[in-house]
Amino acid sequence: MSSPERRPRSLREVVFVDGVRTPFGKAGPAGIYAETRADDLVVRVIRELLRRNPALPADRVDEVAIAATTQIGDQGLTLGRTAALLAGLPTSVPGYSIDRMCAGAMTAVTTTASGIAFGAYDVAIAGGVEHMGRHPMGEGVDPNPRIVSEKLVDPSALVMGSTAENLHDRFPHLTKERADAFALASQQKFAKALANGKIGPELVPVATRSAEHGWGVATVDEPPRPQTTLEGLGTLKTPFRPHGHVTAGNAAGLNDGATGCLLAAEDVALELGLDVGMRLVGYGFVGVEPEVMGVGPVPSTERALARTGLTIDDIGLFELNEAFAVQVLAFLDHFGIADDDERVNPWGGAIAVGHPLASSGVRLMTQLSRQFAERPDVRYGLTAMCVGLGMGATVIWENPNWEGFQK
């Protein structure tokens, strides 16, 4: 007997329902998460997503994708699956780990979202974690000797700070003075957003432990330096090159933290009564020369725009990861956007709040979604970041609150 004819498949709209994150901490023995496990940070995020969205039955989650750059120790063992089990999701909910260095969580989103669009899933949890205090970037790696012996890439490509110095070399007009000014603005915008209640609603309180001080609760971000001044930034050392441009003040620090978000097919979100924070439009990932990885968001954004039929002028809000000030400046210059354009990182960025590598992509998305809710005049926004070993990542989103949809 012949099988029935295969049902035609059409793509579904994918929406970002909700996003949360732990407060970000400083990496190291004095940081708030020094004695807290990375997987416990992820568990806290997953539980909070379910708590904030009680209309979602736990067994309707079809996949959990969690990114980590250093997949070792408490960031290993197929983290998406183990964290899902530890968070109390049904054993029927699968999970996996993913790695695209800094764009890990962003890739977890685009990968699971593609599965939703295709019809393989209805609902997914995607996010990332990085405990750089427990697992410094590069821990346990064994780069193939051919990378150096055959000069496949410049050796500086393996040191992210050196790639930022290389970017300053390639674009001499991107001066240290401009980088410092951008860094100061990031600190100031974050401090203003925090004071105005823009930063905070997305944070998940986390119980912390210390053998010396006992138990505590992390409720605020540890890295911001609101007392930063331009004069102070000018005195900082340049650790990656004598008399260089990159300092601890105009780059993101070493941080610990986790993020997570709920994604769903739009019709399923409406069926379950879930919020629709923003709608996925398209995305692009591109490779560039590893030694100038910071330029990656330029071609990835060009690809995402071309694939979606949009132009840079259609974008009303930009959430750009500030791994280094110079890479954001390279993006802005390429697209003819002023350093102080109010559309760019309106609540500050990673230079202020921190960059726990693989988790940061969902922080960008969570902030953009919350900005969309306040900005019905804006239809499109994008999240973009540079990626280690020479890549760029861009995701374009549509605001469901756009006044043009209203009748």
N, C-alpha and C positions, 0 to 999 in steps of 0.2 A: 504494500500500500504506500503510495507516495505521501510525502510530508506536505502539510498545508503550505501555501505560498507565504514566504517571509514577509512580515509586516514592514511596510516602508518606514524609514526612520527620519525624523526631522530634528534639528538641533533645538534645544530649549534655552531660554534666557536664564542666566545665572546671576544670583544676587548675593551681596554681602549683607548678612543679617545683623551681625554684632561682632565686636572685637574687644578684647580685654588684654591687659598685660600686668605683670608684676611690677612693683616699683623697681627701677634699675639701680644696681649697686656698683660700688667700686670694686674691681677685682683685687684680690690680695688678702693677707691675713687680717687686716683691719676692716675689711669690707663687711657690709651687713649680712652677706650670704656666705661668709668664709667657712662656716660649719653647717651649711644647708646644702642638701643634695640637689643636683640639677634636675633629676627626674621628679623630685617633689615639687619643684617650681612648676613643671608642666602639669602635674596632677592638680595643683591648685587652680591653674588657668582653666583646665577642662571642667572641673567642678563648678567654677564660677560661671562659665558659659551656660551650663545646664541650669544653674540656680537662677540666672537672670532671664532665662527663656523657658519658663515652666510649661508653656504650651507645646514644647517639643518633647515627645516621649523618647526616652533614652534609646529604645530599640529602633527608632527611626534614623539614628546616625548610621550611615553606611560605610564610613571610612574615617580613619584618623591618621593624618600625615604630619609628622613632627620633624623639623629640620635641626641639625646640629653640624657645625663645621668639624669639630673634633669628636668623632664618634668612638669614644673610649670610656671605660669606667662607667660612671653614672650617667653618661650621655650615649652609651652604647646599648647593646642588646635589643635592637629593633624598637627604639624608643617609642614610636607611635603606638605599638601594640602593648608594651609593658605599661606605659602611662595610662592607656585606656583601661586596662585591667585594674590598675591601682586606683584609678579615679572612680571605679564602680560601674563603668559601662558594662552592658551584658557581654558575656563571652562570645556572643555571635558577632560582635563588632570588630572587624579586623583593623590593623594599623601597620604602619611602616615608617622607616626613617628615610630622610632625604638629605642630600648634600649638594649645594651649589655655593659653598662658602657664604659670603655675606647675603646672597640672595636666596638662601635656603628656604626661609618662610615664604618668600615671594613665589618661589617655585612650587612649594607645597600648595599654595593657593591656586596657581595656574594649572597645575597638574590635576588636582581634584576637581577644580571648576570645569576643566575639559571633560572629565568623566561624567560630571553632572549634565553638561550640555549634550553629551553623546547618549545619555540615558542609562549609563551604568550605575549611577548613584542618584539619590534624591537629595540627601543631606550629607555634609562632610564637615569635619573639624580639621583645620589646618593651622599650623603655627611653627614656632621654633624656640630654641633655647640655646644659650651659651653661658657656661660658667667658666669664664676666662681665668678666674682665680684658681680653680681646681685643674683646669685644662688649658694652659697657655696655647695660643695659636701655634700650630706646628708640632705639638707634642706627639711623639711617637712616629712622625712621618719619616719616610726613607725615600727622598727624591731619586728617581732614576739617574744614574751618573751620566747618561747620554744627554740629559738636559744641558749640562755644562760642557761635557767633553765634545759634543757635536755642535755646541753653540746654537741649540734650538731656540733658546731665548737668552736674553741678557741676564746674568746672575742677579741683578737688582730686582728682577721680577718676583723673586721669592721673599722680598722684604717690602711690605706695603708702604712704609714710610719713604723708602727709597723711590718707589714708583711715583709718589707724590712730588718728590724733588725733581724727578725726571720730567714731570708735567710742567713744573715751573720752568725748566730748561727749554722745553719745546715751545712754550708760550711765554716769552719774557715779559709781555705786558701784564701777565697775571702776577703782580708783584706781591712781596710779603706784606706790604702795607695794605693792599686790597684784601688779602687773606685775613689779616688781623682785624680789619674793619668789619668784614663779613662775620668773623667769629664773635666779635663784640655784639653785633646786632643779634646773633642767634641767642646769646645769653640774655640780652635785654628783652627780646620777644618772648622767650620762655618764661622769664620772671613775670612779665606782664600777663601772660596767659594764665600762669599759676595764680596770680593775685586775683584775676577776674573769674576764676573757677572753670576755665577752659580745660586745664589739666587737672585730673583727679577723678572724674567720674568713671574713667576707664580702668582705674587701678584696682588691683586685687590685693587686699591685705595679706601678708604672708607671715606666718609664725617662723621665727628664727631662733637658733640656739647658739650658745657660746659656753664652752666649758668653764670659762672664767667669769662671765657675767650672767649666765643663766638664760632663760627664755625672754624673747622680745617679739615685737610685731613691727614689720616693715610696712610703712604706710605712705612714704614719700620717696621720691627719687634722691639718690645720694650724690650723683655727679655734678649737678648744676653749681656754677660759681657766679652768683648774681653780683658779687663785688668786683667783677672783672673790669679793668680799665684798659684803654688803648695803650697807655704808658706802660702798664704792667705787662701787657702782651709783648711789647717791644723788647723787654729785658729777658725773655725766656730763651733757654738754650735750644739749639737745633741739633737733636741727637743723631739724625741720620746723615748729616754732612756738616763739616766745619763751615761756618758762615753761610749756612743754608737758609731755607725759607720755612720749613715745616717744624712746628713746635707743639708742645702739649696743649697750647692755647688755641691754635687754629686747626686742630684735628680732634676727632672723637677719642675718648680715652679707652682704657681696658675695662670692660664691664661685665657684670653678671645680670641675667634676667631672662624672662620667658614671655612669649606672646601667644595668643590663639584667637581664632575667629570661627564663626559659623557661616557656612556657605550653603545655599540651597537652590534648587530650581525655583524660578519665580512662582510658578503655579502651585508648587508644594508649599512654599512660604505662605502664600495667600490661603491655601487650604487649612494650614495649621494655625493661622493667625499670628505668624511671625512678622516682625518688622522687616522692611526692605530699606536698608541703609544706602545702598548704591547698587548699580547694575553694571556687570562686566561688559565692556565694549570690545576690548582686544588687548593683545600683549605682544612684546617682542623681546627676544634674547639674541645678543650678537657677540661675537668674539672680536677682540682688538689685540694689538701688540701687548703682551703681558707686562712689559716694562713701563707702559703708560696706561695701566688698567683704568685709571681715573677718568679717561675720556670715553669709557664704554657707554654711559647713558646717552651720549649724542647719537650714535648710529642705532642703538636699540629704540630710542624714541622715534627716529626717522622711520624705522621699520614698522613700529606699531602704528604710527600715523598713516603711513602708506597703506597698510593692510586694512585699516578701518575707514579710509577715505576722508580723514580729518587733516587739518593743518594745525600748526602750533598756535595760530590765532584763535582756534576754537577752544583752547584750554584756558579755563578760568581760575584754576587752582593747581598749584604744583607742590607736591610733597617729595622733596629730594633728600636722599640720605646724605648727611654731612660727614662722611668718613674723613674727608679732608676738605678744608675750605676751597682749595685750588680746584678740586674736581667739580664742585658746584659752579665755580666761576667759569670754568671751561665750558660747561653746559650753557650757562646764561649768555656768555659771549657768542657762542655759536648761533644761538637762536635770537640774538638781538634783544635780550632781556636785561634790564638794568639790575645792578647788584642789589638795590634796595626795593625792587618791585614788590608791591604789597601782596601779590598773588603767590609769592614764593615763601614756603615755610612760615606762614603767618603766626604760628605758635612756637617758633624756634625749631631747632633740630638737634641732631645727634651731637654736635659740638657742645651743646648745653646738657642734654638729657642722657647722653651715652649711646653706645652702639654695641650691644651684645651680639655681634656678628649675625649668626643665622636667624636670630629672632626679629631683626629690625624691620624687615619688609612689612610685617603685619602691624607694627607700630605706625608706619606711614599710612597704611590703609585705614586703620582705626581712626586716626586723626582726620583724614580726608572725609570719611563718612560722617563724622560729627560736624565738620565744617559745612558739608553739604546741607545738613539739617538747618543750618543758620543762613544759608545763602541760596535762596530760590532763584536768584538772578544768574547763578552759574549752572551751566548744563554739564560741562565736561571737566574732569580733573585727571591728573595722572600722578602715579607714584613711580619713582625711578631711583636706581642706585648703581654704583660701580661695583664690580665683583672681582675678587682676587683671581690671579692667573690670566687676566685680560678678558673680561666680559662686561657687558652692560645689560641691564634688565629694566623694562618699562611695562607698566600695566595702566591702561586707560579705563576710566570709570565714568558712568553717567549718573547724574543726580536725579533721583525719582521725584524730588520736590521742586524741580525746575518749573518756574512759572509758565513756561511755554506749554507744559502739559495740561495746565488748568484751563477749564472751559468757562 
